[in-house]
Amino acid sequence: MTLNAATLAARDWLKREPLYLDTETTGLDETAQIVEIAILDAAGNALLNERIKPSIDIDAGAERVHGINAAALIDCPSWPEIAPTIEKILKGRTVVIFNAEYDSRILRQTAAAFDDPLNWFDDSKTLCAMYLAADMYGATNRYGTISLLNACSAAGVKWRGNAHSALADTYATFDLVQQIAR
């Protein structure tokens, strides 16, 4: 994809008035679950910014990245308590996610850990801002992609909050897509 094609793609995404989503998790493996989720609307307004109590321990490496520990989640809702709200927001919508494959997998894994089939998520369309950014600014790693930090740096996007919090990362993704569309 050329620079122009990435810009055109971003403009097309914005016409769809997508939502934006990011999660922080217990880890990276096939049992990882959400510990924090944020969702923005097409105008950049926060629709959800919630920590979630997982059914498994948080990996020490994940805790070092996002700074969320088990003690911080004691009084937080679990997936069954927050899932209806997430469904109401996302069902049937276009959702922009930086690394959509990963966050979609984590949504499914979290739901599955609580015997929730997450069937409604199939009605949503996900768009991956990570690949859009790699097309615009070039891949910067061995996977042929670009990190959110590197993409924001290349785009001149200023962080709103600390990287590796779901809300700050969601704002960064929102601002990044807006910048690519320019």
N, C-alpha and C positions, 0 to 999 in steps of 0.2 A: 504494500500500500504506500503510495507517495504521500508527501506532506499534505497536499491538497485533498487526497482521498480521505485521510484521517480527519481533516477539518470537516469535509462534507459528511462523513459518518457521524461525527459529534453533533453537527447541526441537525441531522436526521433524528438522532437520539433525543435531542432537546424538544423537537416537534412532538414527540410522543408524551411529553410531560411525565418523565419517569420519576420513580422514587429512587433513593440512594440508601444503601445498607452496608453496614460493616459489623463484624463481630470480633470479640476477643474470646479466647478459648482456653480449655484446660491443657491443651497440647496440640500436637499435629497428627497423631496417629488415627487409626480407624475406630478408636473408642472416644476420641476427644469430643467435648461438649462445649456449648456456649456458656460463658460466664458474664458477658456483657454484649448488648446489642443496641445499635442506634439506627434509626430510619429517619431520613429527611424527605420532605415533599419536593416537588419540582421547583419551588421557589427558594428552597434552602431552609425551610422551617423544620425544626425538630418535631417529629410526630411521636417518636419513642426514643428514650435513652434510659435503658434499664439494665441493671445487673441481675443475673439469674443464678440461682443455687443449683449446681450440677449434682449428679448422683455419683460422681467419681472424684477422686482427688485431683488437684491442680498440679501438673508437672512443674518441677522446680525451674526448668528452663523457661516455660511459659510465664511463670510468676515473675521471673527476672525481667522479661520483656515488657509485660503490661502492668506489673506491680499489684495485681489483684490476688489476695490470698483468701483462704477459707474463712477466716475470721470476718473479713469484709462482706461475706455473702450469707452470714447466719440468718439475718432477717429478710433476705431477698426472696422473691417468689421463685418457685421451681417452674420448669417448663409447663406442666399442666395448668398452672395458674396464669401464665403470661401468653400461652399459645393462642387462646381465642382473640386476644388483642392483636397479636402479630398477624393472624389469619385475616382479620377484619381490614387491616391496613394493606397487606400485600396481595391478597387473592385477586387474580385476574389482571394484575398490574405489570407494567414493565419496570424492572428493577435493575439499576446500574450498581455493580459491585466491582471493586478492585480485587481481582482474582475470584471471579464468579464461581469457578469450579470448586474452589476450596470452601468458600462460605456456603454454597449450596449443599455441599457434602456435609458440612458441620451442622447445618439446619436439619438435614435428614437424620444424621447420627443422634443429635440431641433429641429429636422427636422419637426416634426408635428406642432410645434408652428408657423412654416413658410409655412405650407401647402405643405411640401416636403414629399412624401411617403417613401423615402429612400429605394426603392425597390432593388437597387444595393447592399445594405448591406447584403442581403440574400445570395449573391454569395461569401461572405467572410466567413472564418471559424475562430471562436474565441477560444482561449485556455486560461484557467484561471490559472494564476500563483499563485493566492492566495491559491487555493486548492492543487496545486503542493507543495507549501511551507508548508502548513499544514501537508501534507503527509510526507514531509521530516523532519520537525522540531517539529511537534506536534501542535495541536490546543491550542490557548492561551486565548480564550474567550468563552462566553456562546453560540456563534453561531457555534462552532465547526471549526472555522477558525483561522487565524492569521493575524495580521496587517502587513502592509508593513514594518513599523518601526521594529517590533519584528522579522519578517522574515530576514530582512537585518542584524539585530544584531546577530541573531543565525548563519547566514551564514558568518559573518565577512565582509559584504559588506560595503564599505565606501561610504558615500553620495557625490555626485557631485552636489553641490548646496543645496538649502534649501528644506527640505521635504515640501510637499503640494504645490509645483509648478509643473505644468504638466511635464516640461522637466526633473527636478530632479527626480520625481517619475518614469518617463519612463526609465531614466538611471538606477535607482535602480532596476526596474523590469528586465531590460536587464542583469545587473550584477548578480542579484539573480539567474536567469535561468542559466546563464553561470556557476555560482558556484555550483548549484545543479547538473549540468551535469558532473562536475568533480568528 
